Amino acid sequence: MDSPFSTLDLPSGQLNNLQQLGYKTMTPIQQQSLPLVLEGKDVIAKAKTGSGKTAAFAIGMLTKINPRDFAAQSLILCPTRELSTQVATEIRRLARYQQNIKVVVLCGGQSIGPQIGSLEHGAHIIVGTPGRIKDHIRKKTLSLRRINTLVLDEADRMLDMGFYDDIQHIIGETPAKRQTLLFSATYPKPIKSLSAAFQQEPIEISVESIHSTSHIHQALYISSKEHKLVNLMRILAHHQVDSAVIFCNTIKAVKQLCEYLRDQGLSVKALHGDLEQRDRDQVLIQFTQRSCSLLIATDVAARGLDIDDLPAVINYELPRDPEVYIHRIGRTGRAGKAGLALGLFTDAEKYKLDAIAEYQNKPIEFEAAEILNANIDFVTEPPMVSLCIAGGRKEKVRPGDILGALTGDAGIDGKAVGKITVLDYVAYVAIDRKVANKALKRLEQGKIKGRKFKIRRLR
C-alpha cells in the first residue's frame, strides 16, 4: 500500500521540500526504516542501490542536525568516491528546507589540502570513504566526538574492499551513545558480526530490491571467442542500443574493447581502476549527461554507479559469480521501468550461464549471435555535448546560474539544456548537440554570475 511522507512526524518545511523534489510516496525501504530512524533506533537494513535508501536514512538524520552547531553531527561511510558524491548530492537536496546545512565529502583520490580547508570552516554532515576519513582523524583535522548518527552505506562492499579495520578505528572515535544505521545489499556473516560489535539492539528490516529482474528483458548470445567483437557490433545494431554500460571482467579487456569500438566510430569511454579520480568523475558525468553513448566498465569501477533511465546493460564477459550478474543487470529496469540486459558468452563459459539460471531459479534462453541482422544503421552519435566550466561550488556557482547564463544572454532554448553537474571547483552542462557550438561561443563571450570563466568542450 502506498504510504505518503505526510504520515511521518516531520517538520512542515521538510514535507514541502519532499513534495517539491517529487518524493510522493515512500518506497518499501523508506516505509519500513524511516519510523524506526525517527525513533532513534539502530537499524540493519538489507537494500540495494536504487531502492531509495539514501532518503531512508537522510530524512530522519536531518531532523537531528543543529544548524547553529558547526561540529560534525552525522557521518556516512561509503565504499567509493562515486557513491559518496551521489549520497552527498541527495542529502543537500533533502536538506534544502533548512538554512546553511554544510555537507562535506572526504574521499581518497583527490588532494587532502582543500578538504582540510573545508573542515576548518566547520561541517554538519560528513560523507566519505573509510581510508580518507581515517587520514583526517589521524591528522586531527576531523573530530567525531559530536556524532549522533553514523551510517554504514553498502556495508558489504566496504568489507569486500578490506575496510573492516578502518571502520572499527573510525567507530572507536565516535560517542558510544549514537544511532547506527547499517545498509547492505547482502547479509553475509561479517555483516552480522559488524552489527553485533557496533549496534545497540538493532532492528532488522529487509525489502525486495526495487530493481527485481522481472522488468528486465534478458537476451544472451553464444559466440566463438574470435568473433566476439564483431558479434557485439551485431547486438548493438540489432537492438538499436543508443546508451549502455558494457561490463568486462578485467581492465585489459575494458581497454581493448574501448579501442575496438572507437575504431568502429562509436562514442565510447572506459571506466576502470587505473584512471585518475578526476578522469573517472569526468567519464561518469559525460555518460550521465548523454554526451557519451557507451560506458565500458569493470565491476569495481562501476560500484555505486546509479544512473536513472539506463536503457541497457551488456555483459561482454559474464562474471563468475551469479550475484554479480544480477547486480550488473539491476542497473537497468529501475523503479518498474522496462530494461534490457544483453550478453555474450562462449562455449567455454556455458557453466556461468547455468549458474546464473540456477541463481535466478529460471532457465535462460540463448541464441547464436550470427542470427542477428547486423545490416541496420543505428545512431552512433550521442544527443548531447558536455561543456566544462572552470568554476564550481567553491566559487558559489549553482546550476541555476549556468542555466540562466545559457537561456538569458546566450539565448539558448531551455529545452536544449540537459543535466547540470556542479562539483567543488568545476561544473559540467549538457547541451543539445545541434546548438552546442553556439552555446560554447556565447558562454566564452558572456559571463556566469557576473564573472568570466574558462569554458571547454569535452570530447
Secondary structure, DSSP 8 states (H G I E B T S, - for coil): ---BGGGS---HHHHHHHHHTT--B--HHHHHHHHHHHTT--EEEE--TTSSHHHHHHHHHHTT--TT--S--EEEE-SSHHHHHHHHHHHHHHTTTSTT--EEEE-SSS-HHHHHHHHHT--SEEEE-HHHHHHHHHTTS---TT--EEEETTHHHHHHTT-HHHHHHHHHTS-SS-EEEEEESS--HHHHHHHHHH-SS-EEEE---TT-GGGEEEEEEE--GGGHHHHHHHHHHHTT-SSEEEE-SSHHHHHHHHHHHHHTT--EEEE-TTS-HHHHHHHHHHHHTTSSSEEEE-TTTTTT---TT--EEEESS--SSHHHHHHHHTTSSGGG--EEEEEEE-GGGHHHHHHHHHHHTS---EEEGGGS--------S-SEEEEEES--GGGT--HHHHHHHHHTTT---GGGEEEEEE-SS-EEEEEEGGGHHHHHHHHHHS-BTTB---EEE--
